[in-house]
Amino acid sequence: MDEHAHSHNAARGPARDHDGAPAADSLNALAFSATAHCLTGCAIGEVLGMVIGTAAGLANAATVALSVALAFLFGYSLTSLPLLRSGLALATVVPLALASDTISIAIMEVVDNALMLLIPGAMDAGLDAPRFWGSLAVSLLVAGAAAFPANRWLIARGRGHAVVHSHHG
């Protein structure tokens, strides 16, 4: 199921309390969903980049660069494809994807790659090593947790994934 296919309130943004501020439960749910959506794209790109870099014997810097590039590519793609399928023009979709995902992906990539570099032996472990996969899983979970507050803050202000939801039918 498409990550943007949230409850009927999600398309209009978070529910509001009596003062017009986003209701905390709805805001947290939408921020969690946006973070999970972003983490999905990041994880696809990050895992693919780490696997390719490790399998090819690339240096750590090249592996990280490849992982970051693929994380942004897949992150933006997961936001863009449903919008394009809904009939929005590419010229409309690109700024929406950039606005909704850039901060979240950037936070995730900094945290996740820093952890992969800091966990002893993680980058040097082979693809058959539990250390590689365990380190990657932990780094992605921590990265998602690090991005959640930023996504929550953006959505509460009508930015981030709130912008995408206002355009998604």
Legacy VTK file of the C-alpha trace (Angstrom):
# vtk DataFile Version 3.0
C-alpha trace
ASCII
DATASET POLYDATA
POINTS 169 float
0.000 0.000 0.000
1.257 3.501 -0.805
2.703 5.247 2.226
0.740 8.362 1.321
-2.565 6.500 1.603
-3.072 7.450 5.245
-6.306 8.117 7.044
-8.757 10.534 5.520
-7.342 13.311 7.735
-3.800 12.843 6.460
-4.601 14.361 3.069
-5.695 17.536 4.831
-2.835 17.534 7.282
-2.941 16.756 10.987
-6.152 17.144 12.980
-6.401 20.417 14.875
-7.167 21.058 18.528
-9.548 23.807 19.698
-6.849 26.492 19.275
-6.137 25.483 15.673
-2.813 23.835 16.532
-2.157 20.311 15.253
-3.493 17.704 17.660
-0.535 15.910 19.244
-1.773 12.362 18.515
-2.501 13.112 14.884
0.722 15.076 14.482
2.795 12.275 15.992
1.082 9.692 13.782
1.650 11.737 10.631
5.265 12.485 11.612
5.861 8.793 12.290
4.343 7.877 8.927
6.423 10.515 7.122
9.567 9.319 8.899
8.837 5.684 8.045
8.204 6.675 4.421
11.470 8.597 4.244
13.335 5.840 6.053
12.070 3.325 3.498
13.633 5.252 0.622
16.801 5.905 2.608
17.104 2.274 3.614
16.688 1.009 0.056
19.383 3.371 -1.202
21.633 2.966 1.806
21.543 -0.835 1.784
22.028 -0.969 -1.972
24.957 1.468 -1.778
26.601 -0.385 1.103
26.141 -3.736 -0.632
27.517 -2.479 -3.963
30.414 -0.654 -2.291
31.312 -3.594 -0.070
30.969 -6.185 -2.849
33.074 -4.053 -5.205
35.725 -3.408 -2.551
35.278 0.360 -2.754
36.936 2.608 -0.189
34.751 3.709 2.723
34.379 7.241 1.334
33.229 5.966 -2.062
30.820 3.499 -0.453
29.321 6.237 1.733
29.019 8.604 -1.252
27.258 5.932 -3.290
24.937 5.113 -0.382
24.024 8.773 0.145
23.349 9.346 -3.559
21.145 6.254 -3.778
19.323 7.125 -0.549
18.350 10.527 -1.950
17.399 8.984 -5.299
15.137 6.346 -3.755
13.784 8.728 -1.100
12.733 11.299 -3.676
11.419 8.562 -5.980
9.088 7.120 -3.333
7.553 10.564 -2.892
7.511 11.475 -6.581
6.091 8.367 -8.224
2.644 8.422 -6.542
2.343 12.147 -7.264
3.269 11.644 -10.905
0.783 8.743 -11.134
-1.923 11.005 -9.705
-1.454 13.323 -12.681
0.767 16.063 -11.301
3.365 17.452 -13.684
7.055 16.751 -13.091
7.615 20.509 -12.687
5.188 20.423 -9.743
6.411 17.131 -8.266
10.141 17.909 -8.114
9.808 20.933 -5.788
7.309 19.004 -3.626
9.677 16.044 -3.254
12.618 18.325 -2.499
10.611 20.288 0.080
9.145 17.244 1.780
12.163 14.935 1.948
15.472 16.813 1.843
15.821 17.614 5.544
14.665 14.176 6.663
16.919 12.290 4.242
19.888 14.523 5.087
19.483 13.868 8.825
19.098 10.142 8.242
22.137 9.954 5.989
24.412 11.898 8.335
23.401 9.781 11.348
23.348 6.451 9.567
26.687 6.842 7.778
28.373 8.320 10.851
27.308 5.268 12.837
28.471 2.882 10.124
31.863 4.599 10.189
32.006 4.653 14.013
30.930 1.060 14.706
34.206 -0.897 14.804
34.538 -3.176 11.802
31.115 -2.376 10.317
32.430 -0.993 7.032
35.077 -3.690 6.710
32.806 -6.642 7.444
31.802 -8.706 4.458
28.262 -9.089 3.169
28.055 -12.470 4.893
28.964 -10.988 8.298
26.304 -10.375 10.945
28.351 -7.324 12.036
27.698 -5.660 8.661
23.940 -6.291 8.655
23.485 -5.661 12.384
25.403 -2.390 12.186
23.400 -1.304 9.153
20.077 -2.150 10.833
20.990 -0.312 14.036
22.286 2.711 12.123
19.075 2.959 10.082
16.838 2.687 13.169
18.817 5.370 14.988
18.733 7.543 11.852
14.944 7.244 11.673
14.632 8.189 15.340
16.895 11.192 14.728
14.741 12.422 11.824
11.370 12.047 13.606
11.565 15.359 15.559
12.456 17.302 12.406
9.572 15.718 10.476
7.187 16.452 13.350
8.346 20.072 13.516
8.001 20.546 9.745
4.531 18.971 9.567
3.309 21.063 12.523
4.227 24.140 10.469
2.577 22.909 7.266
5.879 21.906 5.694
7.656 18.622 4.975
5.244 15.804 4.196
2.287 18.074 5.016
3.006 19.761 1.671
2.891 16.438 -0.171
-0.327 15.436 1.568
-1.986 18.677 0.526
-1.314 17.741 -3.134
-2.017 14.016 -2.998
-5.474 12.806 -3.861
LINES 1 170
169 0 1 2 3 4 5 6 7 8 9 10 11 12 13 14 15 16 17 18 19 20 21 22 23 24 25 26 27 28 29 30 31 32 33 34 35 36 37 38 39 40 41 42 43 44 45 46 47 48 49 50 51 52 53 54 55 56 57 58 59 60 61 62 63 64 65 66 67 68 69 70 71 72 73 74 75 76 77 78 79 80 81 82 83 84 85 86 87 88 89 90 91 92 93 94 95 96 97 98 99 100 101 102 103 104 105 106 107 108 109 110 111 112 113 114 115 116 117 118 119 120 121 122 123 124 125 126 127 128 129 130 131 132 133 134 135 136 137 138 139 140 141 142 143 144 145 146 147 148 149 150 151 152 153 154 155 156 157 158 159 160 161 162 163 164 165 166 167 168
